[in-house]
Amino acid sequence: MRTVSFQGGQLTPGQRRNLEFQQRLKPAFLNLVLDQQVQETLKAVEVRKEQGIKPERVWFSESQQTGTVSIAEWMGF
């Protein structure tokens, strides 16, 4: 990993204002949205548990094959 140092680098007044604005608003907004999404998801999970519904299968395999796929197969020929 490369370490980069910007010692002596300076921001313009506009860049400094934008940085301060982003640091003040972004974390608060993201935390509110994230918190709301987490609460909604937890409520939905609890409802599904109460109803005895199994979790959705997000990942599934289409086929079980071994070996190397040829370029022609990969490109759909």
LOTI-471584 format. One record per residue: residue number from 1; residue in one letter; y, x, z of N, C-alpha, C in turn. Coordinates in steps of 0.2 Angstrom, whole numbers, m for minus. Example, Ala and Ser with C-alpha at 12.3 -4.5 7.8 and 13.67 -1.06 7.14 Angstrom:
! LOTI-471584
(node 1; 'A'; (m28; 66; 39); (m22; 62; 39); (m16; 66; 39)) (node 2; 'S'; (m11; 64; 35); (m5; 68; 36); (0; 64; 39)) 
END
This chain:
! LOTI-471584
(node 1; 'M'; (m6; 4; 0); (0; 0; 0); (6; 4; 0)) (node 2; 'R'; (11; 3; m4); (17; 6; m4); (23; 3; 0)) (node 3; 'T'; (26; 8; 4); (31; 6; 8); (38; 7; 5)) (node 4; 'V'; (42; 2; 5); (49; 3; 1); (54; 2; 7)) (node 5; 'S'; (59; 7; 6); (64; 6; 11); (71; 5; 7)) (node 6; 'F'; (75; 0; 10); (81; m1; 7); (87; 1; 12)) (node 7; 'Q'; (86; 6; 15); (91; 8; 19); (98; 10; 15)) (node 8; 'G'; (103; 8; 17); (109; 9; 14); (111; 3; 9)) (node 9; 'G'; (106; m1; 7); (107; m6; 2); (111; m12; 6)) (node 10; 'Q'; (115; m15; 2); (120; m20; 5); (119; m26; 1)) (node 11; 'L'; (120; m32; 4); (120; m38; 1); (127; m40; m1)) (node 12; 'T'; (128; m44; m6); (135; m46; m8); (136; m52; m3)) (node 13; 'P'; (143; m54; m2); (144; m59; 3); (140; m66; 1)) (node 14; 'G'; (140; m67; m5); (136; m73; m8); (129; m73; m6)) (node 15; 'Q'; (126; m67; m7); (119; m66; m5); (118; m67; 2)) (node 16; 'R'; (122; m64; 6); (122; m64; 13); (122; m72; 16)) (node 17; 'R'; (127; m76; 13); (127; m83; 14); (121; m86; 13)) (node 18; 'N'; (118; m85; 7); (112; m88; 5); (106; m87; 9)) (node 19; 'L'; (106; m80; 11); (100; m78; 16); (101; m82; 22)) (node 20; 'E'; (107; m82; 25); (108; m85; 32); (106; m93; 31)) (node 21; 'F'; (108; m96; 26); (107; m103; 25); (99; m104; 24)) (node 22; 'Q'; (96; m100; 20); (89; m101; 20); (85; m100; 26)) (node 23; 'Q'; (87; m95; 30); (84; m93; 37); (85; m99; 42)) (node 24; 'R'; (91; m102; 41); (92; m108; 46); (88; m114; 44)) (node 25; 'L'; (88; m116; 38); (86; m123; 36); (78; m123; 34)) (node 26; 'K'; (76; m118; 31); (69; m118; 28); (64; m118; 33)) (node 27; 'P'; (64; m114; 38); (58; m115; 43); (58; m122; 47)) (node 28; 'A'; (64; m125; 48); (65; m131; 52); (62; m137; 47)) (node 29; 'F'; (64; m137; 41); (62; m142; 36); (54; m141; 35)) (node 30; 'L'; (52; m135; 34); (45; m134; 32); (40; m136; 38)) (node 31; 'N'; (43; m134; 44); (39; m136; 50); (39; m144; 51)) (node 32; 'L'; (44; m147; 50); (44; m155; 50); (39; m158; 45)) (node 33; 'V'; (39; m155; 39); (35; m158; 34); (28; m156; 35)) (node 34; 'L'; (26; m150; 37); (20; m148; 39); (17; m152; 45)) (node 35; 'D'; (21; m153; 50); (19; m157; 56); (17; m164; 54)) (node 36; 'Q'; (21; m167; 50); (20; m174; 47); (13; m174; 44)) (node 37; 'Q'; (12; m169; 39); (6; m169; 35); (0; m168; 40)) (node 38; 'V'; (0; m164; 44); (m5; m163; 49); (m7; m169; 53)) (node 39; 'Q'; (m2; m172; 56); (m3; m178; 59); (m6; m184; 55)) (node 40; 'E'; (m4; m185; 49); (m7; m190; 45); (m14; m188; 43)) (node 41; 'T'; (m15; m182; 42); (m22; m180; 41); (m27; m181; 47)) (node 42; 'L'; (m24; m179; 53); (m28; m180; 59); (m30; m188; 60)) (node 43; 'K'; (m25; m192; 59); (m26; m199; 59); (m31; m202; 54)) (node 44; 'A'; (m31; m199; 48); (m36; m201; 43); (m43; m199; 45)) (node 45; 'V'; (m43; m193; 48); (m50; m190; 50); (m52; m195; 56)) (node 46; 'E'; (m48; m196; 60); (m50; m200; 66); (m53; m207; 64)) (node 47; 'V'; (m49; m210; 59); (m51; m217; 56); (m58; m216; 53)) (node 48; 'R'; (m59; m211; 49); (m65; m210; 45); (m71; m209; 50)) (node 49; 'K'; (m70; m205; 56); (m75; m204; 61); (m77; m211; 64)) (node 50; 'E'; (m72; m215; 66); (m73; m221; 69); (m77; m226; 64)) (node 51; 'Q'; (m76; m225; 58); (m80; m230; 53); (m87; m227; 51)) (node 52; 'G'; (m88; m220; 53); (m94; m217; 52); (m95; m215; 45)) (node 53; 'I'; (m89; m214; 42); (m89; m211; 35); (m90; m204; 35)) (node 54; 'K'; (m94; m201; 30); (m95; m194; 30); (m89; m191; 26)) (node 55; 'P'; (m88; m184; 28); (m82; m181; 24); (m83; m181; 17)) (node 56; 'E'; (m77; m181; 13); (m78; m180; 6); (m80; m173; 4)) (node 57; 'R'; (m84; m173; m1); (m86; m166; m4); (m81; m164; m9)) (node 58; 'V'; (m78; m159; m6); (m72; m156; m10); (m75; m151; m15)) (node 59; 'W'; (m80; m147; m13); (m83; m142; m18); (m90; m144; m19)) (node 60; 'F'; (m92; m144; m26); (m99; m145; m28); (m100; m140; m34)) (node 61; 'S'; (m107; m139; m34); (m109; m135; m40); (m111; m139; m46)) (node 62; 'E'; (m109; m137; m52); (m111; m141; m58); (m118; m139; m60)) (node 63; 'S'; (m120; m132; m59); (m126; m130; m61); (m128; m124; m57)) (node 64; 'Q'; (m135; m123; m57); (m137; m117; m54); (m140; m112; m59)) (node 65; 'Q'; (m137; m107; m61); (m139; m102; m66); (m139; m95; m63)) (node 66; 'T'; (m143; m91; m66); (m142; m84; m65); (m142; m80; m71)) (node 67; 'G'; (m139; m74; m71); (m138; m70; m77); (m131; m69; m78)) (node 68; 'T'; (m130; m66; m84); (m123; m65; m86); (m121; m70; m92)) (node 69; 'V'; (m115; m73; m91); (m113; m77; m96); (m111; m74; m102)) (node 70; 'S'; (m113; m76; m108); (m110; m72; m114); (m103; m74; m116)) (node 71; 'I'; (m99; m70; m119); (m92; m72; m121); (m92; m79; m125)) (node 72; 'A'; (m97; m80; m130); (m98; m86; m134); (m98; m92; m129)) (node 73; 'E'; (m103; m92; m124); (m104; m97; m120); (m97; m98; m116)) (node 74; 'W'; (m94; m93; m113); (m88; m94; m109); (m83; m97; m113)) (node 75; 'M'; (m82; m95; m120); (m77; m98; m124); (m79; m105; m127)) (node 76; 'G'; (m85; m107; m125); (m86; m114; m127); (m90; m115; m134)) (node 77; 'F'; (m92; m109; m137); (m95; m110; m143); (m103; m111; m143)) 
END
